[in-house]
Amino acid sequence: MSAGLTTKSLTESTRDILQPVLSPDAHFFKSFGHFRKPFQGGVSYIGIDAVTHGRGVYHLAFYLGVRHDALEEQIRMLLGLDPRLDHYDRSIRCYSVNIGPDSPHWRYPIRGSWAFVDARELTEARDEIVRAVSIVVRQPSSAFSERAPRC
């Protein structure tokens, strides 16, 4: 049995872990399960993916994305789509499961997903989760970079 761990508690705990290391204007939207930070010409996103496959093991990963409004508007115009953008539109996206030291997709010093059986394991992984997300958000091109710690 997972000691107090649910997908909801994993999402909420992860939100609480990340909020202090993100820029003050990065806000969490519970209905979307993501942080959103606008920048001039678009929005950056960090989505929390907390799932279980019904066997008492909970998995955590992130949906990382950026929406460049001018690009998205051009694409919609060329395709004859409704020009209105929403918070599902992404110009660039990555699922952190595809990130890691051995990944052929995106080499990264830290694996981009975690598995937990109980809340204690999440607590033990806190620093690694913060470090993994901080490395991505402190990149010069990231709108989340203003308060990300140096790792």
C-alpha positions in Angstrom: 0.0 0.0 0.0 1.3 3.5 -0.8 1.6 5.5 2.4 -0.6 8.5 1.7 0.4 8.7 -1.9 -2.2 9.3 -4.6 -1.9 10.9 -8.1 -3.6 14.0 -6.6 -1.1 14.2 -3.7 1.8 13.6 -6.0 0.7 16.5 -8.2 0.1 18.8 -5.3 3.4 17.9 -3.6 5.3 18.4 -6.9 3.7 21.8 -7.3 4.8 22.7 -3.8 8.3 21.5 -4.5 8.7 23.5 -7.7 6.8 26.7 -6.9 9.7 28.3 -4.9 12.3 27.7 -7.6 10.3 29.2 -10.4 9.9 32.9 -11.3 7.3 34.7 -9.1 5.1 35.2 -12.2 5.0 31.5 -13.0 1.5 30.4 -11.8 0.1 27.0 -11.3 -3.2 26.3 -12.9 -4.9 23.3 -11.1 -7.4 22.7 -13.9 -4.6 22.2 -16.4 -2.1 20.7 -14.0 0.6 23.0 -15.2 2.7 26.1 -14.4 2.3 28.9 -16.9 4.6 31.9 -17.4 4.0 34.4 -20.1 6.9 36.1 -21.9 6.9 38.7 -24.7 5.4 36.8 -27.6 4.3 33.6 -25.9 4.0 31.4 -22.9 6.2 28.7 -21.2 4.6 25.7 -19.6 5.7 23.0 -17.2 3.0 20.3 -16.9 3.0 17.8 -14.0 2.2 14.3 -15.1 1.4 12.1 -12.1 0.0 8.7 -13.0 -0.4 5.2 -11.6 -1.1 2.0 -13.5 -3.1 0.6 -10.7 -0.3 -1.5 -9.0 0.7 0.9 -6.2 3.5 2.5 -8.1 3.2 6.2 -9.0 5.1 7.8 -11.8 6.1 11.5 -12.1 7.2 13.2 -15.3 6.8 16.6 -16.9 5.4 18.0 -20.1 7.7 20.9 -21.0 6.5 23.3 -23.6 6.7 26.8 -25.2 4.1 28.5 -27.3 5.3 31.2 -29.6 2.2 33.2 -30.5 3.3 34.6 -33.9 4.4 31.1 -35.1 1.2 29.5 -34.0 -0.9 32.2 -35.6 0.9 31.7 -38.9 0.5 28.0 -38.8 -3.2 28.4 -38.0 -3.6 30.9 -40.9 -1.8 28.6 -43.4 -4.0 25.6 -42.3 -7.2 27.6 -42.3 -7.8 27.0 -38.6 -9.5 29.2 -36.1 -6.9 31.8 -35.2 -7.6 31.8 -31.5 -4.8 30.2 -29.4 -5.4 28.3 -26.2 -3.3 26.7 -23.5 -3.1 23.4 -25.3 -1.2 24.9 -28.2 2.6 24.4 -28.1 5.2 25.4 -30.6 7.9 23.2 -28.9 7.2 20.4 -26.6 9.0 17.6 -24.8 7.9 14.8 -22.5 10.5 14.5 -19.8 10.4 10.7 -20.0 12.4 11.1 -23.2 15.2 12.9 -21.3 18.1 11.3 -19.5 21.7 10.3 -19.5 21.1 7.4 -21.9 18.4 9.0 -24.1 18.9 9.0 -27.8 16.4 12.0 -27.9 17.8 14.4 -25.4 20.9 13.7 -23.4 20.5 15.2 -19.9 22.4 14.6 -16.7 19.3 13.5 -14.8 16.6 11.0 -15.9 13.3 13.0 -16.5 10.9 10.6 -14.7 10.6 9.0 -11.3 8.6 6.1 -9.7 7.4 6.1 -6.2 5.7 3.6 -3.9 5.1 5.9 -1.0 5.3 9.6 -0.1 8.7 9.1 1.7 10.3 8.3 -1.7 9.0 11.6 -3.1 10.6 13.4 -0.2 13.9 11.7 -0.8 13.7 12.6 -4.5 12.9 16.3 -3.9 16.4 17.7 -4.5 16.8 15.7 -7.7 13.4 16.8 -9.1 14.3 20.4 -8.3 17.7 20.0 -9.9 16.3 18.4 -13.1 13.6 21.1 -13.6 16.0 23.9 -12.6 18.6 22.9 -15.3 15.9 23.2 -18.0 14.3 26.4 -16.7 17.6 28.3 -16.2 18.5 28.1 -19.8 18.7 31.6 -21.3 15.8 30.9 -23.7 13.5 29.9 -20.8 10.9 32.3 -19.5 11.1 30.4 -16.2 14.7 31.3 -15.6 14.6 34.3 -13.4 14.8 32.5 -10.0 16.0 29.1 -10.9 18.9 28.1 -8.7 22.4 27.2 -10.1 23.0 23.5 -9.8 
